[in-house]
Amino acid sequence: MIAGMTEPSAAKQLRRPRVARPGSAAPVAQETIDTRYLETLVGYNARRAALAVIGVFLPEMAPFGLRPVDFSVLSLIAHNPGITSRQLCATLDILPPNLVGMIKSLEQRDLIEKRDHPSDRRAQGLHLTNAGQALQTEAEAKATQLELDVTHRLSAAERQTLIRLLRKIYLKA
């Protein structure tokens, strides 16, 4: 999304203009687009809502150097000290090779550290460093506020209902 533009205007800005082919009539611009069918689909609505949230999340988290998945990993480590890479992959549905580079990057930024796991000699637990804890605390506060801003048209009860219903779709249990 282009900064400062709403999604529809950004899409218009990025869309290639239609060019009439020789011998054909010029395309007719349609003022309103019928999206009624798409709006009946859970996937369409979930994706549009996700785009709205991510469109705000990305610039707000840029000063922290966090993408959504980095934020999720740091949050899980903050709230589950000693969590293993395997547990992170299972919880976030991330493939292990994709997590390896992310963990390495977070270590290089001195945000997390590995420690021997207390009950599994083959595993290492992940922990936030002091710098990681400070960054995560500030980033979570920012994330909470931006979610409230994005969902300002929902009441607190509606927000909780929305979260509960979405969880019913993606949780396997």
C-alpha positions in Angstrom: 0.0 0.0 0.0 1.2 3.5 -0.8 1.7 5.6 2.4 -1.1 8.0 3.0 -3.5 6.3 0.6 -6.5 4.2 1.4 -6.4 0.7 -0.1 -8.9 1.5 -3.0 -7.0 4.6 -4.0 -3.7 2.8 -3.8 -5.1 0.1 -6.1 -6.3 2.7 -8.6 -2.9 4.3 -8.5 -1.1 1.0 -9.2 -3.5 -0.4 -11.8 -2.3 -0.3 -15.4 -4.5 1.9 -17.6 -6.4 -0.1 -20.2 -5.4 0.6 -23.7 -7.9 0.1 -26.6 -6.7 -2.3 -29.2 -6.8 -1.1 -32.8 -10.2 -1.7 -34.2 -11.9 -2.2 -30.8 -14.0 0.1 -28.8 -12.3 1.9 -26.0 -13.0 0.2 -22.6 -15.9 1.7 -20.6 -14.9 2.7 -17.1 -17.3 1.3 -14.5 -17.9 3.7 -11.7 -19.0 1.2 -9.0 -17.7 -2.3 -8.7 -20.1 -5.1 -7.6 -18.3 -7.0 -4.8 -21.5 -8.4 -3.2 -20.5 -12.0 -3.9 -16.9 -11.6 -2.6 -18.2 -10.0 0.5 -20.1 -13.2 1.3 -16.8 -15.1 1.5 -15.0 -15.5 4.8 -11.6 -15.7 3.1 -12.2 -12.4 1.2 -13.3 -10.6 4.3 -10.5 -12.0 6.5 -7.9 -11.1 3.9 -9.3 -7.5 3.5 -9.3 -7.1 7.3 -5.8 -8.5 7.5 -4.6 -6.1 4.8 -6.1 -3.2 6.8 -4.3 -4.2 10.0 -1.0 -5.1 8.3 -1.1 -1.8 6.4 -1.0 0.0 9.7 1.3 -2.5 11.5 4.2 -2.4 9.0 5.0 1.4 9.2 4.3 1.4 13.0 6.7 -1.5 13.6 9.4 -0.3 11.1 11.2 1.7 13.8 11.5 -1.5 15.8 12.8 -3.4 12.8 10.0 -5.9 13.2 7.9 -7.6 10.6 4.7 -9.4 11.7 6.4 -12.8 12.0 9.4 -11.3 14.0 6.9 -9.6 16.3 5.1 -12.9 16.8 8.3 -14.8 17.6 9.5 -12.2 20.1 6.1 -12.2 21.7 6.0 -15.9 22.1 9.5 -16.0 23.5 8.6 -13.1 25.9 5.5 -14.9 27.2 7.1 -18.4 27.1 10.7 -18.1 28.2 12.7 -21.2 27.2 10.3 -22.0 24.2 12.1 -24.2 21.6 12.3 -23.6 17.9 10.2 -26.6 17.3 7.5 -25.2 19.6 7.6 -21.9 17.7 7.3 -23.6 14.4 4.3 -25.6 15.5 2.5 -22.6 17.1 3.1 -20.2 14.3 2.9 -22.8 11.5 6.3 -21.8 10.2 8.6 -24.2 8.4 11.9 -24.9 10.4 14.2 -23.6 7.6 12.3 -20.3 7.6 12.7 -19.9 11.3 16.5 -20.6 11.4 17.4 -17.4 9.6 14.9 -15.4 11.7 16.4 -16.7 15.0 19.9 -16.0 13.7 18.9 -12.4 12.8 17.3 -11.8 16.2 20.4 -13.2 17.9 22.6 -10.9 15.9 20.5 -8.0 17.0 21.0 -9.1 20.6 17.3 -9.5 21.1 17.3 -13.2 22.0 19.7 -15.8 23.3 19.8 -19.6 23.3 20.2 -21.5 26.5 20.4 -25.2 27.2 17.0 -26.7 27.7 16.6 -28.0 31.3 14.9 -31.3 30.3 16.0 -32.0 26.7 19.8 -32.1 26.1 19.2 -31.9 22.3 17.1 -28.7 22.5 17.9 -25.2 23.3 15.4 -22.8 24.9 15.0 -19.3 23.6 15.0 -16.3 25.9 14.8 -12.5 25.4 17.9 -10.5 26.3 17.4 -7.3 28.3 17.4 -5.4 25.0 14.9 -7.8 23.6 12.6 -7.5 26.6 12.7 -3.7 26.3 12.0 -3.7 22.6 9.2 -6.3 23.0 7.5 -4.4 25.8 7.5 -1.2 23.7 6.4 -3.0 20.5 3.5 -4.8 22.2 2.2 -1.5 23.6 2.4 -0.1 20.1 0.7 -3.2 18.6 -2.1 -3.0 21.2 -2.8 0.7 20.4 -2.7 0.2 16.6 -5.2 -2.7 16.9 -7.5 -0.5 18.9 -7.1 2.2 16.3 -7.8 -0.1 13.3 -10.8 -1.6 15.0 -12.2 1.7 16.4 -15.6 1.0 14.8 -16.0 -2.1 16.9 -17.0 -2.2 20.5 -14.8 -4.1 22.9 -17.3 -6.9 23.0 -17.4 -7.0 19.1 -13.6 -7.1 19.0 -13.6 -10.0 21.4 -16.3 -11.8 19.4 -14.4 -11.3 16.2 -11.2 -12.7 17.7 -13.1 -15.7 19.1 -14.8 -16.4 15.7 -11.5 -16.1 13.8 -9.8 -18.5 16.2 -12.6 -21.1 15.6 -11.5 -21.1 11.9 -7.8 -21.5 12.3 -7.4 -23.5 15.5 -7.4 -27.3 14.8 -8.8 -28.4 18.2 
